[in-house]
Amino acid sequence: MEPSVTTIEKPKLEFWQIWNMNFGFMGIQFGFALQNANTSRIFETLGASPDEIPILWLAAPTTGLLVQPIIGYFSDRTWHPVLGRRRPYFLIGAILASLALVMMPNSPVLWVAAGMLWIMDASINISMEPFRALVADMLPSIQRTTGFAVQTFFIGVGAVIASALPYIMTEWFGVDNTAPSGKIPPSVKLSFYLGAFAFFTAVLWSVLRTREYPPEEFRHYSGEEETSQPDHGIKQIFIDFFNMPKTMMQLAIVQFFTWFALFCMWLYTTAAVTKHVYGTSDPTSALYNEGANWVGICFAVYNGFSALLAFLLPWLALRIGRKKVHTLSLCIGGLSLISIYFIQNPNLLLLSMLGVGLAWSSILTMPYAILAGSLPAAKMGIYMGIFNFFIVIPQIIASGTLGFISRHFLNNEAIYVLVIGGVAMIAAGLLVSIVRDVDDVTIR
């Protein structure tokens, strides 16, 4: 399927308009960063063994697989006279996710924590998917890479603060970082409460400060008629899936290896660092919790570096192309993950995180900038949601297989899972070569 012809280019937006429409992503990333850096820690605290962690995480990607295309489908067809097309979903998701963030660290037993992860991830996805579509809705081709880069900046800023919150609570404010067996430390609880407040207020800023094109104006820029696309209800998701643009299919292969690698990192960095670097697997020990807090700092560093690079990568992409930037970034990120195997000094982990940060910045920018140019404007939401399939399917596979692989082949040594993730990320970088960037805006 070829993208619809745009007869009239959308006007360029001012920088602060792009800033405001993406500001809510900082709040969304508070939720994701707290989830990614602390959920495995919460599971282990409540009694999960390392090989059980992937299965417990399975709810998160499965939720995204179901929620994002459905939200994309409905947001394409929504228009509220006050809240517009995408913003109603921002707001609903923010309310639900903030409540889930408050409840997650208060889970009394393991099965409750697993259920709260499902609810929290579903709520975050309700807010997140329309933000991707909003950038494509509002910006002309020349500004799309910048739009997604600003999202990347806010993702980095939000994740830096959120990932470091347990460490900050302990080191700066003296909040207890340990608790009795089966209890979540106060430093983690307070971090989740602050994250809930940040999530809601940041999304509310974007809701109140962003104007969307009403349907008539949107069709004016897209060149599409109101009745040009038949509507088959939810069945439309499957119809569009099997008619996705070729560029999207090519990117799907890259995304598979990319997100498999990321899930290896998110699931196993805490277990790998606490055992391989700190020498302990006891979640009640002070040394384990010191290592777990340092993982939060490591995640803050890679997210912070990705935020700094967010405005450099679009400049570089204009000169050498988005594909070359993405290839280089993924390969460096993969090598950086592998390098953790050779590290014993916790401070040196920060160097590895710089390479991961480069990859993360590109992952959040380049695939979406490439994809948006290949999609029909009237189906931007649904296709952004379908594109999420190729993020969550590798995560489901990782959740279903990594525990078995770790237990039966790696002797539950989490560090080897990070090495597997590094290899997968390098493979993703090399596979970028098969992608056709139909909307390439490289300066020749």
CORBEL-V663935 format. One record per pair of residues at least 12 apart in sequence whose ideal C-beta (glycine too) atoms are under 7 Angstrom apart, sorted by sequence separation. I is the first residue (numbers start at 0). J is the second residue. If there is no record, write none. Layout:
# CORBEL-V663935
I/J ; I/J
This chain:
# CORBEL-V663935
103/115 ; 134/146 ; 174/186 ; 277/289 ; 312/324 ; 339/351 ; 39/52 ; 42/55 ; 102/115 ; 134/147 ; 277/290 ; 338/351 ; 74/88 ; 273/287 ; 276/290 ; 174/189 ; 401/416 ; 99/115 ; 103/119 ; 134/150 ; 335/351 ; 370/386 ; 169/186 ; 273/290 ; 70/88 ; 168/186 ; 272/290 ; 273/291 ; 99/118 ; 100/119 ; 335/354 ; 336/355 ; 99/119 ; 130/150 ; 334/354 ; 335/355 ; 165/186 ; 168/189 ; 272/293 ; 165/187 ; 168/190 ; 269/291 ; 272/294 ; 332/354 ; 96/119 ; 99/122 ; 331/354 ; 332/355 ; 165/190 ; 269/294 ; 332/357 ; 96/122 ; 164/190 ; 268/294 ; 331/357 ; 332/358 ; 95/122 ; 96/123 ; 331/358 ; 164/193 ; 328/357 ; 329/358 ; 92/122 ; 95/125 ; 96/126 ; 328/358 ; 92/123 ; 329/361 ; 92/125 ; 93/126 ; 161/194 ; 328/361 ; 91/125 ; 92/126 ; 325/361 ; 88/125 ; 89/126 ; 324/361 ; 88/126 ; 89/129 ; 325/365 ; 88/129 ; 89/130 ; 324/365 ; 85/129 ; 321/365 ; 85/132 ; 321/368 ; 85/133 ; 308/356 ; 312/360 ; 321/369 ; 300/349 ; 304/353 ; 308/357 ; 312/361 ; 316/365 ; 297/348 ; 301/352 ; 305/356 ; 309/360 ; 293/345 ; 297/349 ; 300/352 ; 304/356 ; 308/360 ; 312/364 ; 304/357 ; 301/355 ; 302/356 ; 305/359 ; 58/113 ; 62/117 ; 66/121 ; 70/125 ; 74/129 ; 297/352 ; 301/356 ; 305/360 ; 309/364 ; 300/356 ; 59/116 ; 63/120 ; 67/124 ; 71/128 ; 302/359 ; 55/113 ; 58/116 ; 62/120 ; 66/124 ; 70/128 ; 74/132 ; 301/359 ; 58/117 ; 62/121 ; 66/125 ; 70/129 ; 45/106 ; 59/120 ; 63/124 ; 67/128 ; 71/132 ; 47/109 ; 58/120 ; 62/124 ; 41/104 ; 45/108 ; 46/109 ; 45/109 ; 373/437 ; 41/106 ; 369/434 ; 372/437 ; 373/438 ; 23/89 ; 30/96 ; 276/342 ; 358/424 ; 372/438 ; 26/93 ; 33/100 ; 42/109 ; 45/112 ; 276/343 ; 369/436 ; 271/339 ; 276/345 ; 30/100 ; 42/112 ; 41/112 ; 257/329 ; 264/336 ; 260/333 ; 340/414 ; 136/211 ; 137/212 ; 339/414 ; 126/202 ; 136/212 ; 260/336 ; 272/348 ; 38/116 ; 339/417 ; 340/418 ; 104/183 ; 336/417 ; 337/418 ; 104/187 ; 104/188 ; 336/420 ; 337/421 ; 34/119 ; 336/421 ; 104/191 ; 334/421 ; 103/191 ; 333/421 ; 336/424 ; 30/119 ; 333/422 ; 101/191 ; 100/191 ; 101/192 ; 333/424 ; 334/425 ; 31/123 ; 332/424 ; 333/425 ; 30/123 ; 100/194 ; 101/195 ; 100/195 ; 329/424 ; 330/425 ; 333/428 ; 27/123 ; 97/195 ; 100/198 ; 329/427 ; 330/428 ; 27/126 ; 329/428 ; 27/127 ; 97/198 ; 96/198 ; 97/199 ; 326/428 ; 180/283 ; 184/288 ; 93/198 ; 94/199 ; 257/362 ; 326/431 ; 24/130 ; 93/199 ; 325/431 ; 326/432 ; 23/130 ; 177/285 ; 93/202 ; 322/431 ; 93/203 ; 177/288 ; 90/202 ; 176/288 ; 254/366 ; 322/434 ; 20/133 ; 89/202 ; 322/436 ; 321/436 ; 89/205 ; 90/206 ; 176/292 ; 250/366 ; 20/137 ; 89/206 ; 250/369 ; 320/439 ; 86/206 ; 250/370 ; 320/441 ; 86/209 ; 169/292 ; 246/369 ; 247/370 ; 317/440 ; 82/206 ; 246/370 ; 317/441 ; 318/442 ; 12/137 ; 28/153 ; 32/157 ; 86/211 ; 317/442 ; 12/138 ; 24/150 ; 28/154 ; 32/158 ; 36/162 ; 85/211 ; 166/292 ; 247/373 ; 84/211 ; 165/292 ; 246/373 ; 11/139 ; 17/145 ; 21/149 ; 25/153 ; 29/157 ; 33/161 ; 37/165 ; 83/211 ; 9/138 ; 17/146 ; 21/150 ; 24/153 ; 28/157 ; 32/161 ; 166/295 ; 244/373 ; 9/139 ; 12/142 ; 24/154 ; 28/158 ; 32/162 ; 165/295 ; 166/296 ; 244/374 ; 8/139 ; 11/142 ; 18/149 ; 22/153 ; 25/156 ; 26/157 ; 262/393 ; 17/149 ; 21/153 ; 25/157 ; 29/161 ; 163/295 ; 258/390 ; 262/394 ; 28/161 ; 162/295 ; 163/296 ; 255/389 ; 259/393 ; 263/397 ; 46/181 ; 78/213 ; 247/382 ; 254/389 ; 258/393 ; 262/397 ; 266/401 ; 45/181 ; 78/214 ; 162/298 ; 163/299 ; 254/390 ; 258/394 ; 44/181 ; 162/299 ; 255/392 ; 259/396 ; 251/389 ; 255/393 ; 259/397 ; 263/401 ; 44/183 ; 239/378 ; 243/382 ; 247/386 ; 274/413 ; 275/414 ; 158/298 ; 159/299 ; 162/302 ; 158/299 ; 41/183 ; 239/381 ; 243/385 ; 271/413 ; 159/302 ; 239/382 ; 270/413 ; 271/414 ; 158/302 ; 159/303 ; 236/381 ; 240/385 ; 239/385 ; 267/413 ; 271/417 ; 155/302 ; 159/306 ; 155/303 ; 228/377 ; 236/385 ; 267/416 ; 268/417 ; 37/187 ; 155/305 ; 156/306 ; 267/417 ; 155/306 ; 223/376 ; 263/416 ; 264/417 ; 151/305 ; 152/306 ; 155/309 ; 223/377 ; 263/417 ; 221/376 ; 221/377 ; 263/419 ; 264/420 ; 33/190 ; 152/309 ; 263/420 ; 33/191 ; 151/309 ; 152/310 ; 149/309 ; 260/420 ; 33/194 ; 72/233 ; 148/309 ; 260/421 ; 148/310 ; 72/235 ; 260/423 ; 30/194 ; 72/236 ; 148/312 ; 259/423 ; 260/424 ; 29/194 ; 148/313 ; 256/423 ; 257/424 ; 260/427 ; 29/197 ; 30/198 ; 68/236 ; 145/313 ; 256/424 ; 29/198 ; 144/313 ; 256/426 ; 257/427 ; 26/197 ; 27/198 ; 256/427 ; 26/198 ; 144/316 ; 26/199 ; 26/200 ; 253/427 ; 256/430 ; 26/201 ; 27/202 ; 25/201 ; 26/202 ; 144/321 ; 253/430 ; 23/201 ; 252/430 ; 253/431 ; 22/201 ; 23/202 ; 23/204 ; 252/433 ; 253/434 ; 22/204 ; 23/205 ; 22/205 ; 249/433 ; 250/434 ; 20/205 ; 249/434 ; 19/205 ; 249/435 ; 246/434 ; 19/208 ; 20/209 ; 246/435 ; 19/209 ; 245/435 ; 246/437 ; 151/360 ; 154/363 ; 56/266 ; 9/220 ; 7/219 ; 151/363 ; 7/220 ; 53/266 ; 150/363 ; 151/364 ; 52/266 ; 5/220 ; 5/221 ; 6/222 ; 148/364 ; 5/222 ; 147/364 ; 3/221 ; 4/222 ; 3/222 ; 3/223 ; 144/364 ; 147/367 ; 49/270 ; 147/368 ; 144/368 ; 143/368 ; 39/266 ; 143/371 ; 40/269 ; 35/265 ; 39/269 ; 39/270 ; 140/372 ; 131/367 ; 135/371 ; 44/282 ; 43/282 ; 0/242 ; 2/244 ; 0/243 ; 136/379 ; 0/244 ; 135/379 ; 132/379 ; 132/380 ; 40/291 ; 129/380 ; 132/383 ; 131/383 ; 128/383 ; 128/384 ; 36/294 ; 36/295 ; 128/387 ; 36/298 ; 35/298 ; 32/298 ; 32/302 ; 140/438 ; 141/440 ; 140/440 ; 75/377 ; 75/378 ; 75/380 ; 74/380 ; 75/381 ; 72/380 ; 71/380 ; 72/381 ; 71/381 ; 71/383 ; 72/384 ; 68/381 ; 71/384 ; 70/384 ; 68/384 ; 67/384 ; 68/385 ; 68/387 ; 67/387 ; 63/387 ; 64/388 ; 63/390 ; 64/391 ; 63/391 ; 64/392 ; 60/391 ; 60/394 ; 61/395 ; 60/395 ; 57/395 ; 60/398 ; 57/398 ; 56/398 ; 57/399 ; 53/397 ; 54/398 ; 53/398 ; 53/401 ; 54/402 ; 53/402 ; 52/402 ; 51/402 ; 50/402 ; 50/405 ; 49/405 ; 50/406 ; 50/411 ; 49/411 ; 49/413 ; 2/373 ; 5/376 ; 2/374 ; 3/375 ; 2/375 ; 3/376 ; 3/377
